[in-house]
Amino acid sequence: MASTYKDAGVDLDVYAESMSRLPRLMHRTFSPRVMPSDGGFAGLFRLDFPGKLFARNYEEPVLVSGTDGVGTKLKIAQTMNQHETVGIDLVAMCVNDLICTGAEPLFFLDYVAMGRDDPARLERIVQGISDGCVDGDLALLGGETAIMPDMYGTDDYDLAGFAVGVVERKRLVDGHLIAPGDVVLGLQASGLHSNGFSLVRKIIADHGHQWSDVIDELNQDTKTPETLAQVCLRPTKIYVSAIRSIQSHYRVKQVLHGIAHITGGGIEENLDRILPPGVNAEIDPNAWTPNPIFQWLQQTGDVATSEMRRVFNMGIGMAVVVNEYYAASVASQVAKAGIECSPIGRIVEGSSKVVYKDA
């Protein structure tokens, strides 16, 4: 009997149905800077645009790019059959890195690898990616879907994302302006975001919890009780609107001396990446109240504070370093964008590292 691709686990008719569901999710993210290329081999995007609304009139544009994934948070989504928000995580992990340079996000590409094709599930995943792109003001310009039986389990999938932006060279944020006296502002996280889930899953498994459990300590301030899965799957916050509001308010002065996306490695390992020689960032861990999930994980898993700070964001999804004179104004601009923001530390003389006041 002749062999077919379908016999090997890849049904091209099902694949065609999957692809037919995606264009509308892409088109809703397009601006006039996207050039028509449906059916082509690559997406097209104008760096500048002649109309008044979109004209940037770049003098010395620098392209900025970044890539990331969602990690083992996907295991929870797959276990619970909840796929609508992990696409937001994918966009957030990429675009939040991108804006640390001061760049304007332009477009996003995704890569979805699956053990089997499932048009409805793929649509739910890409709906989240599309939602994230709308929130982050990027065009979902294209992507790739790979069906790889044997490489992945039947219901397994993995995601990768790629974001591209642009920044005027003179407006590039790289940390070189950071100086003693500057204030570190912390932008609140929505929860765990997309880091540390191997430890999260181990703690939950070791202590016999189920993803459907409703934990009292995690629901003291919620009107509608959430399961452990819902708390952990809460999507990563996208900070594009907050950073853009600061940039729009200060069009001449460079008030953003440094921006750090707080991901794996926590505040310590991410903020110290942008510190210039001769300074430390002194962080006050009592300056904010972390989401209850962090305290619950630490107590349940008997995790050392130093390990918690190294693995998780601890409630701060992004840190910005600003001149003390502008700190209150910047915090106000972020708050207007709907994100809680407060001073969490200061820049002092030192040796290019983050130190905690309680250490």
C-alpha positions in Angstrom: 0.0 0.0 0.0 1.3 3.5 -0.9 2.3 5.7 2.0 1.0 9.2 2.4 1.9 12.2 4.5 -1.4 11.7 6.4 -0.3 8.2 7.3 2.8 9.8 8.8 0.7 12.1 11.0 0.4 15.3 8.9 -3.0 15.9 7.2 -2.5 18.7 4.6 -6.3 19.3 4.4 -6.5 19.9 8.2 -3.4 22.1 7.8 -5.1 24.2 5.1 -8.1 24.7 7.4 -5.8 25.8 10.2 -4.1 28.4 7.9 -7.5 29.7 6.7 -8.4 30.7 10.3 -5.3 32.9 10.8 -5.4 35.9 8.3 -8.2 37.7 10.2 -6.2 37.5 13.4 -3.2 39.1 11.6 -5.1 41.8 9.7 -6.7 43.2 12.9 -3.2 44.2 14.0 -2.2 45.9 10.7 -1.5 49.6 10.4 -1.0 51.4 7.0 2.7 50.8 7.4 2.0 47.1 6.5 2.2 46.4 2.8 -0.1 43.8 1.3 1.7 40.4 0.9 -0.9 37.8 1.6 0.3 34.5 0.1 3.9 35.7 -0.1 6.9 34.2 1.5 7.6 37.2 3.8 5.8 40.1 5.4 6.4 43.7 4.2 6.6 46.7 6.5 7.4 50.3 5.7 9.9 51.8 8.2 8.5 55.3 7.5 5.2 56.5 6.0 4.4 59.7 4.1 1.1 60.5 5.9 1.1 62.9 8.9 -0.3 60.3 11.2 2.4 57.7 10.8 5.4 59.8 9.5 8.4 59.4 11.8 11.0 61.3 9.7 13.9 59.2 11.1 17.3 60.8 11.0 19.4 57.9 12.2 17.1 54.9 12.7 18.4 51.8 14.5 16.6 48.5 14.1 16.1 46.5 17.3 15.1 42.8 17.5 14.4 40.2 20.1 13.2 36.7 20.5 11.8 34.6 23.3 9.3 31.9 24.2 6.9 31.1 27.0 8.7 28.2 28.7 7.0 25.5 30.8 4.0 27.7 31.6 2.8 26.0 28.4 2.5 22.7 30.3 -0.2 24.2 32.5 -2.1 25.6 29.5 -1.9 22.2 27.8 -3.0 20.3 31.0 -5.9 22.6 31.6 -6.8 23.0 27.9 -6.6 26.8 28.3 -4.8 28.2 25.3 -6.2 31.7 25.0 -3.6 33.7 26.9 -0.2 32.1 26.3 0.0 34.0 23.0 -0.1 37.2 25.1 2.8 35.9 27.1 4.7 35.2 23.9 4.3 38.7 22.7 5.0 40.2 26.1 8.2 38.4 26.6 9.6 39.7 23.3 8.2 43.2 23.2 9.0 44.0 26.8 12.6 43.3 26.1 12.4 45.4 22.9 11.2 48.6 24.7 14.1 48.4 27.1 16.1 50.2 24.4 13.5 52.9 24.0 12.4 51.4 20.7 9.0 51.7 19.0 7.7 48.2 18.4 7.0 47.6 14.7 6.1 44.0 14.0 6.0 40.4 15.3 6.4 36.9 13.9 5.4 33.7 15.6 6.5 30.1 15.4 4.1 27.4 16.6 5.3 23.7 16.7 2.8 21.0 17.4 2.6 17.2 17.7 -0.6 17.2 15.7 -2.7 19.8 13.9 -5.8 21.1 15.7 -7.3 24.1 13.8 -9.5 25.2 16.7 -6.7 25.0 19.3 -4.3 26.8 16.9 -6.9 29.6 16.5 -7.1 30.0 20.2 -3.3 30.3 20.5 -3.0 32.8 17.7 -6.0 34.8 19.1 -3.8 35.4 22.1 -0.8 36.4 20.0 -3.1 38.8 18.1 -4.4 40.2 21.3 -0.9 40.7 22.5 0.1 42.5 19.3 -2.9 44.8 19.6 -1.9 45.6 23.2 1.7 46.1 22.3 0.9 48.1 19.1 2.8 45.7 16.8 1.6 44.2 13.5 1.4 40.4 13.5 3.2 40.3 10.2 3.6 36.5 9.7 4.6 33.2 11.2 5.2 29.6 10.8 3.2 26.5 11.9 5.1 23.2 12.0 3.4 19.8 12.6 6.0 17.4 13.9 4.7 14.1 15.1 7.2 12.1 17.2 9.1 15.4 17.9 6.3 16.4 20.2 3.6 14.5 22.1 0.2 14.3 20.5 -1.2 17.3 22.4 2.1 19.1 23.1 3.1 22.4 21.4 5.8 25.0 21.8 5.9 28.7 20.9 8.6 31.1 19.9 8.2 34.8 19.0 10.3 37.4 17.2 9.8 41.2 17.6 11.3 44.0 15.6 11.4 47.7 16.5 13.1 51.0 15.7 14.7 53.8 17.7 16.4 57.0 16.8 20.1 56.6 17.7 20.1 59.7 19.8 17.1 58.4 21.8 18.6 55.0 22.4 18.2 53.9 26.1 21.3 51.9 27.1 22.0 52.8 30.7 25.0 55.1 30.2 23.1 58.0 31.7 22.5 56.3 35.0 24.1 58.2 37.8 24.1 58.4 41.7 20.9 60.0 42.9 18.7 58.5 40.2 15.5 56.8 41.3 14.5 53.2 40.4 10.8 52.9 39.7 9.1 49.6 39.8 6.2 48.8 37.5 3.8 46.3 38.9 3.7 42.7 37.5 0.4 40.9 36.9 1.8 37.8 38.7 4.4 35.2 37.8 4.5 36.4 34.2 6.5 33.7 32.3 9.5 32.7 34.4 10.2 30.1 37.0 7.5 27.7 36.1 9.7 24.6 36.4 10.0 25.5 40.1 6.3 26.4 40.3 5.3 23.1 38.9 7.7 21.2 41.2 6.4 22.9 44.3 2.7 22.2 43.3 3.4 18.6 42.4 5.6 17.9 45.5 2.8 19.1 47.8 0.0 17.2 46.1 -1.9 20.3 44.8 -4.1 20.1 41.8 -4.4 22.9 39.2 -8.1 23.0 39.9 -7.5 23.8 43.6 -8.8 27.1 44.9 -6.2 28.4 47.5 -7.7 30.7 50.1 -4.4 32.7 50.5 -4.5 33.5 46.8 -8.1 34.7 46.8 -8.4 37.1 49.8 -8.7 40.2 47.6 -10.6 38.7 44.7 -14.4 38.9 44.1 -14.5 35.8 42.0 -12.3 32.9 43.4 -9.6 31.7 41.0 -8.1 28.3 40.7 -4.4 27.7 41.0 -4.2 27.3 37.2 -6.0 30.6 36.6 -3.6 32.4 39.0 -0.6 30.9 37.4 -1.8 31.4 33.8 -2.5 35.1 34.3 -0.8 36.6 31.2 2.4 38.6 31.3 1.7 42.4 31.5 2.7 44.3 28.4 4.4 47.6 29.2 4.4 49.3 25.8 1.7 51.9 26.6 3.4 52.8 29.9 6.8 53.4 28.3 5.3 55.2 25.3 3.4 57.5 27.6 6.6 58.6 29.2 8.3 59.1 25.8 5.4 61.1 24.5 5.3 63.3 27.6 9.1 64.1 27.4 9.8 64.5 23.7 13.1 66.5 24.2 14.5 65.5 27.5 15.8 61.9 27.9 14.3 61.2 31.3 14.5 57.4 30.9 18.1 56.6 31.9 17.6 52.9 32.0 14.9 50.3 31.5 15.0 46.6 32.6 12.5 43.9 31.9 12.4 41.7 35.1 12.3 38.1 33.9 14.3 35.0 34.9 17.1 36.1 37.2 14.8 38.6 39.0 15.5 42.2 39.7 19.1 41.5 40.6 20.3 39.8 37.4 18.2 42.0 35.0 18.7 45.5 36.5 22.5 45.0 36.8 22.7 44.4 33.1 22.1 48.1 32.4 24.2 49.6 35.3 27.3 51.5 34.1 30.6 51.3 36.0 30.8 53.0 39.4 27.2 52.6 40.5 24.9 50.2 42.4 21.2 50.0 42.4 20.1 49.8 46.1 16.6 48.1 46.2 14.2 48.3 49.1 12.2 45.1 49.1 9.7 46.6 51.5 8.7 49.4 49.0 6.0 47.3 47.3 3.7 44.4 48.1 4.2 41.4 45.9 1.3 39.4 44.5 0.2 36.7 47.1 1.4 33.9 44.7 5.0 34.6 45.6 4.5 34.3 49.4 2.4 31.2 49.0 5.0 29.5 46.8 7.8 30.4 49.2 6.0 29.1 52.2 4.7 26.0 50.5 8.0 25.1 48.9 10.2 26.3 51.8 12.2 28.4 49.3 14.9 30.7 50.5 14.3 34.4 49.9 17.5 34.7 47.9 16.3 31.9 45.6 12.9 33.5 45.2 14.5 36.8 44.2 16.8 35.0 41.7 14.0 33.0 40.0 10.9 35.3 40.1 10.1 38.9 39.4 8.6 39.2 42.9 5.9 41.5 41.8 8.0 44.0 39.7 7.6 43.4 35.9 9.8 46.3 34.8 12.2 48.7 36.4 12.9 52.1 35.0 15.8 54.4 36.2 15.1 58.1 36.1 16.5 61.4 37.3 15.1 62.1 40.8 13.6 65.4 39.6 11.3 63.6 37.2 10.5 60.5 39.2 7.1 61.6 40.5 6.1 62.8 37.1 7.2 59.6 35.4 5.3 57.5 38.0 2.2 59.6 37.3 2.5 59.0 33.6 2.7 55.2 34.2 -0.2 55.3 36.5 -2.3 57.1 33.9 -1.5 54.1 31.6 -3.2 51.8 34.1 -0.1 50.3 35.8 0.9 50.7 39.4 4.3 52.3 39.8 6.3 53.4 42.8 9.9 54.1 43.9 11.7 50.8 44.8 15.3 52.0 45.1 18.1 54.4 44.4 21.3 54.5 42.4 24.3 54.9 44.6 28.1 54.7 44.1 29.3 51.2 43.8 30.5 48.4 41.5 27.7 47.8 39.0 25.5 45.5 40.9 22.1 45.3 42.5 22.0 45.2 46.3 19.0 44.7 48.6 18.8 47.0 51.7 17.9 44.0 53.9 20.8 41.8 52.7 
